[in-house]
Amino acid sequence: MVRVIAMERAGGPDVLRLAERDLAAPGRGEVLLRQAAIGVNFVDIYHRTGLYPLPAWPAVPGIEGAGTVEAVGEGVDALKPGDRVAYMGLPVGGYAEARLLPAERLIRLPDAVSLETASAAMARGVTAHMLLHRVYPVGRGSTLLVHAAAGGLGLILVQWAKALGATVIGAVGSRGKAELAKRHGLDHAILYRESDVAAEVRALTDGRGADYVIDGIGGENLRKDFDCTRQFGTIASIGEAGGSIPPIDVFELGPRRALCLARPSVIAYSMDRQTYRMAAAAVFERLAAGLRIEIGARFALEEARQAQEALQAGRTTGSILLLT
């Protein structure tokens, strides 16, 4: 029997319940993973609320974790018991002491990367790779606006974009978060509760606007991004922490603005095996080069409800982990 956090239906944080389940031996191509740390992400909240529907109920949320291989099924040659590994993406089921996963989803960890760091870095790191290399190729001279720049993804984006030669502007909710983001390399912090973000961005870019805006807030904030972005610039809408994405008429993007609006999905990005492994390798290369992973809060597995509540309320910085 293993402990899991199960949901019988979509709803508020109260639907997250500690339960025990039997776990079968790994089948062909499968690995039994004993998890040490589990990443808590906004997509877990979207799955819990039903915003992103799950295929069936009951369900165990979670798309990211790290641990040690306990057993392997027939046909698994690349991994063995005792290997330290991490994963992100589908299938869901991460909020658990142990779980079965297809071997191809597991990435062996370099010796220098701890299980906690891997669990905090996989989903956000692969997302950063997608955003900075696939959606909009960031390089020397690029100017970015990153919303929630002190969050787990935001801090990775700040560091990675700086390593690529970009200037990074970050929107944050407090002076403490501004200082944290600056310690990770942020060039300019905008306190969005106190300032007109678009006006500040234009002042910092001589009236031009940012080349690239990364928005995990959603809601009406997405429309405000239009005035933050230069002509022929790009906006990546990657989340809905502040509300559902409003209907947007394509004509709102031009002709005066001539903007590109992207809605990329890291889940879809990671489903291609070659892309997934390439992006994970890039994350580990960045870690070896000095990328710092900020773990802002740690909760016990049975405190999953409190972890999601803290993330949803914006009370945390950096990545959030559940520990088994």
C-alpha positions as CSV (number, residue, x, y, z in Angstrom):
1,M,0.0,0.0,0.0
2,V,1.2,3.5,-0.8
3,R,-0.1,6.8,0.3
4,V,-1.5,9.1,-2.4
5,I,-3.5,12.3,-2.6
6,A,-6.7,11.4,-4.4
7,M,-9.6,13.4,-5.8
8,E,-13.1,11.9,-6.4
9,R,-14.3,14.9,-8.3
10,A,-13.3,18.4,-9.4
11,G,-13.6,21.2,-6.9
12,G,-11.9,23.3,-4.3
13,P,-8.8,22.3,-2.2
14,D,-11.0,20.2,0.1
15,V,-11.3,17.5,-2.6
16,L,-7.7,16.6,-2.0
17,R,-7.8,13.7,0.3
18,L,-5.1,11.4,1.7
19,A,-5.7,7.8,0.7
20,E,-4.0,4.4,0.4
21,R,-3.8,2.3,-2.7
22,D,-2.3,-1.0,-3.8
23,L,0.5,-0.7,-6.4
24,A,1.0,-3.5,-8.9
25,A,4.4,-4.7,-10.0
26,P,5.7,-2.8,-13.0
27,G,4.6,-4.2,-16.3
28,R,6.4,-4.3,-19.6
29,G,8.2,-1.0,-20.2
30,E,7.3,0.3,-16.8
31,V,9.2,1.4,-13.7
32,L,8.2,1.5,-10.1
33,L,9.5,4.8,-8.7
34,R,9.8,5.5,-5.0
35,Q,9.4,9.3,-4.8
36,A,11.3,11.6,-2.5
37,A,9.9,15.0,-3.7
38,I,7.0,16.1,-5.9
39,G,6.6,19.4,-7.6
40,V,3.5,21.4,-7.0
41,N,2.4,23.4,-10.2
42,F,-0.5,25.5,-11.3
43,V,-1.5,22.8,-13.7
44,D,-2.3,20.7,-10.7
45,I,-4.7,23.3,-9.6
46,Y,-6.2,23.5,-13.1
47,H,-6.7,19.7,-13.0
48,R,-8.2,19.9,-9.5
49,T,-10.7,22.6,-10.4
50,G,-11.7,20.9,-13.8
51,L,-10.4,23.9,-15.8
52,Y,-8.1,21.3,-17.6
53,P,-10.3,18.1,-17.6
54,L,-8.8,14.8,-16.5
55,P,-9.6,11.7,-18.4
56,A,-11.3,9.9,-15.5
57,W,-12.2,10.1,-11.8
58,P,-11.0,9.3,-9.2
59,A,-7.6,10.8,-10.0
60,V,-4.3,11.6,-8.4
61,P,-2.9,15.0,-9.5
62,G,0.7,15.8,-10.1
63,I,2.9,16.0,-13.2
64,E,6.4,16.2,-11.7
65,G,8.6,14.4,-9.3
66,A,11.9,12.8,-8.5
67,G,13.0,9.7,-6.6
68,T,14.7,6.3,-6.9
69,V,13.9,3.4,-9.1
70,E,12.6,0.5,-7.0
71,A,11.8,-2.1,-9.7
72,V,11.7,-2.3,-13.4
73,G,9.4,-4.3,-15.7
74,E,10.2,-6.5,-18.7
75,G,12.0,-4.8,-21.5
76,V,13.4,-2.0,-19.4
77,D,17.2,-2.0,-20.0
78,A,18.2,1.7,-19.6
79,L,17.3,1.9,-15.9
80,K,17.9,-0.3,-12.9
81,P,16.9,-0.4,-9.2
82,G,18.8,2.3,-7.3
83,D,18.9,4.8,-10.2
84,R,18.0,8.4,-9.3
85,V,15.6,9.8,-11.8
86,A,13.1,12.6,-12.4
87,Y,10.2,13.3,-14.7
88,M,7.5,15.8,-15.8
89,G,4.4,15.6,-17.9
90,L,1.8,13.0,-18.5
91,P,0.5,10.7,-17.1
92,V,-0.8,12.5,-14.1
93,G,-0.4,10.8,-10.7
94,G,2.5,12.5,-9.0
95,Y,1.0,13.2,-5.6
96,A,2.1,9.7,-4.3
97,E,4.8,8.0,-2.2
98,A,5.4,5.7,-5.2
99,R,4.0,5.3,-8.7
100,L,4.3,3.3,-11.9
101,L,5.6,5.2,-14.9
102,P,6.6,4.4,-18.5
103,A,10.4,4.1,-18.4
104,E,10.7,6.5,-21.3
105,R,9.3,9.4,-19.1
106,L,12.2,9.0,-16.6
107,I,15.4,11.0,-16.9
108,R,18.5,9.8,-15.0
109,L,19.9,12.5,-12.8
110,P,23.5,13.8,-12.8
111,D,25.3,13.1,-9.5
112,A,25.4,16.8,-8.6
113,V,21.6,17.3,-8.9
114,S,19.7,16.5,-5.7
115,L,16.2,14.9,-5.8
116,E,14.7,18.1,-4.4
117,T,16.3,20.3,-7.0
118,A,15.3,17.9,-9.8
119,S,11.7,17.9,-8.6
120,A,11.6,21.7,-8.4
121,A,13.3,22.2,-11.8
122,M,11.9,19.7,-14.3
123,A,8.5,21.1,-15.2
124,R,9.6,24.7,-14.9
125,G,12.9,24.1,-16.6
126,V,11.4,22.3,-19.6
127,T,8.8,25.1,-19.8
128,A,11.6,27.7,-19.8
129,H,13.3,25.8,-22.7
130,M,10.1,25.8,-24.6
131,L,9.5,29.5,-24.1
132,L,13.0,30.8,-24.7
133,H,14.1,28.5,-27.5
134,R,10.9,27.3,-29.3
135,V,8.2,29.9,-28.9
136,Y,10.5,32.9,-29.2
137,P,14.2,32.5,-29.7
138,V,15.7,34.8,-27.1
139,G,19.2,36.1,-27.6
140,R,21.5,39.0,-27.1
141,G,19.6,42.2,-27.4
142,S,16.1,40.7,-26.6
143,T,14.0,42.5,-24.1
144,L,11.5,40.4,-22.1
145,L,8.7,41.1,-19.7
146,V,8.1,38.2,-17.3
147,H,5.0,38.3,-15.1
148,A,5.3,36.6,-11.7
149,A,9.1,37.0,-12.0
150,A,9.7,35.8,-8.4
151,G,7.8,32.5,-8.9
152,G,9.4,29.2,-9.5
153,L,9.2,29.5,-13.3
154,G,9.8,33.3,-13.2
155,L,13.2,32.9,-11.4
156,I,14.3,30.3,-13.9
157,L,13.2,32.4,-16.9
158,V,15.1,35.4,-15.5
159,Q,18.4,33.5,-15.1
160,W,18.1,31.6,-18.4
161,A,17.2,34.6,-20.4
162,K,20.0,36.6,-18.9
163,A,22.4,33.8,-19.8
164,L,21.2,34.2,-23.4
165,G,22.0,37.9,-23.3
166,A,18.6,39.3,-22.8
167,T,17.4,42.3,-20.8
168,V,14.6,41.1,-18.4
169,I,11.8,43.2,-16.9
170,G,9.8,41.5,-14.2
171,A,6.3,42.2,-12.8
172,V,6.1,41.3,-9.1
173,G,3.6,41.7,-6.3
174,S,5.9,43.0,-3.5
175,R,9.2,44.7,-2.7
176,G,10.4,41.5,-1.2
177,K,9.6,39.6,-4.4
178,A,11.4,42.3,-6.4
179,E,14.5,41.9,-4.3
180,L,14.4,38.1,-4.7
181,A,14.1,38.4,-8.5
182,K,16.9,40.9,-8.6
183,R,19.2,38.6,-6.7
184,H,18.6,36.1,-9.5
185,G,19.6,38.6,-12.2
186,L,16.4,40.6,-12.9
187,D,17.3,43.9,-14.6
188,H,14.1,45.9,-13.7
189,A,11.3,45.1,-11.3
190,I,7.8,46.6,-11.6
191,L,5.4,46.4,-8.7
192,Y,2.2,45.7,-10.6
193,R,0.0,46.7,-7.6
194,E,1.5,50.2,-7.5
195,S,2.4,50.9,-11.1
196,D,1.0,51.0,-14.6
197,V,3.0,48.1,-16.0
198,A,2.6,49.1,-19.6
199,A,3.7,52.6,-18.9
200,E,6.7,51.4,-16.9
201,V,7.7,48.9,-19.7
202,R,7.5,51.6,-22.3
203,A,9.6,54.0,-20.2
204,L,12.3,51.3,-19.8
205,T,12.3,50.6,-23.6
206,D,12.3,54.2,-24.9
207,G,8.6,53.9,-25.8
208,R,9.1,50.8,-27.9
209,G,7.8,48.0,-25.7
210,A,9.1,44.6,-24.9
211,D,10.1,42.2,-27.7
212,Y,8.5,39.3,-25.8
213,V,6.0,39.0,-22.9
214,I,5.5,35.8,-20.9
215,D,2.2,35.8,-19.1
216,G,1.1,33.1,-16.7
217,I,-1.5,35.4,-15.0
218,G,-4.2,35.4,-17.7
219,G,-7.5,37.1,-17.1
220,E,-7.7,40.7,-18.2
221,N,-4.0,41.0,-17.6
222,L,-3.5,39.4,-21.0
223,R,-5.1,42.3,-22.8
224,K,-2.9,44.7,-20.9
225,D,0.1,42.9,-22.4
226,F,-0.8,44.3,-25.8
227,D,0.3,47.7,-24.6
228,C,3.5,46.3,-23.2
229,T,4.7,44.7,-26.4
230,R,6.5,46.3,-29.3
231,Q,5.0,46.2,-32.8
232,F,5.6,42.7,-34.3
233,G,6.4,41.5,-30.8
234,T,5.3,38.2,-29.2
235,I,3.1,37.4,-26.2
236,A,3.1,33.9,-24.7
237,S,0.0,33.1,-22.7
238,I,1.0,30.2,-20.4
239,G,-1.4,30.2,-17.5
240,E,-4.5,31.4,-15.8
241,A,-3.5,32.1,-12.2
242,G,-5.4,35.4,-12.3
243,G,-8.5,34.2,-14.2
244,S,-9.7,32.5,-17.4
245,I,-8.4,33.8,-20.7
246,P,-10.9,36.2,-22.2
247,P,-12.2,35.9,-25.7
248,I,-9.8,37.8,-28.0
249,D,-10.7,38.9,-31.5
250,V,-7.7,38.3,-33.8
251,F,-8.2,41.9,-35.0
252,E,-7.2,43.1,-31.5
253,L,-3.7,42.0,-32.4
254,G,-3.4,44.3,-35.5
255,P,-3.1,46.1,-37.8
256,R,-1.7,48.8,-35.6
257,R,-0.1,46.4,-33.1
258,A,0.8,43.5,-35.5
259,L,1.4,41.2,-32.5
260,C,1.9,37.5,-32.3
261,L,-0.1,35.7,-29.6
262,A,1.0,32.2,-28.6
263,R,-0.7,29.7,-26.3
264,P,2.1,27.1,-25.9
265,S,1.6,23.9,-23.8
266,V,4.5,22.4,-22.0
267,I,2.5,19.1,-21.7
268,A,2.3,18.9,-25.5
269,Y,5.9,20.0,-25.8
270,S,7.1,17.2,-23.5
271,M,5.0,14.5,-25.2
272,D,7.5,14.3,-28.1
273,R,10.2,12.0,-26.7
274,Q,13.1,13.6,-28.5
275,T,12.0,17.1,-27.6
276,Y,11.5,16.1,-24.0
277,R,14.9,14.6,-23.6
278,M,16.6,17.4,-25.4
279,A,14.9,20.0,-23.1
280,A,15.7,18.0,-19.9
281,A,19.3,17.8,-21.0
282,A,19.4,21.5,-21.5
283,V,17.9,22.0,-18.0
284,F,20.7,19.9,-16.4
285,E,23.3,21.8,-18.5
286,R,22.0,25.1,-17.1
287,L,22.1,23.7,-13.6
288,A,25.7,22.7,-14.1
289,A,26.4,26.2,-15.4
290,G,25.0,27.8,-12.2
291,L,21.2,28.0,-12.6
292,R,19.9,28.4,-9.1
293,I,16.6,26.7,-8.1
294,E,14.7,28.5,-5.4
295,I,12.6,26.2,-3.2
296,G,10.2,28.6,-1.5
297,A,8.2,26.1,0.5
298,R,8.2,22.4,1.5
299,F,5.1,20.5,2.6
300,A,4.5,17.0,3.7
301,L,2.5,14.9,1.2
302,E,-0.5,15.0,3.4
303,E,-0.4,18.8,3.3
304,A,-1.1,19.0,-0.4
305,R,-4.2,21.0,0.2
306,Q,-2.2,23.7,2.1
307,A,0.5,23.7,-0.6
308,Q,-2.1,24.3,-3.4
309,E,-3.8,27.0,-1.3
310,A,-0.5,28.8,-0.7
311,L,0.4,28.7,-4.4
312,Q,-3.0,29.8,-5.6
313,A,-3.0,32.7,-3.1
314,G,0.4,34.0,-4.3
315,R,1.9,33.5,-0.8
316,T,5.0,31.7,-2.1
317,T,8.1,32.4,-4.1
318,G,10.2,29.9,-6.0
319,S,9.1,26.3,-6.4
320,I,6.9,24.4,-4.0
321,L,7.5,20.7,-3.1
322,L,5.7,17.9,-1.4
323,L,8.0,15.6,0.5
324,T,7.2,12.0,1.2
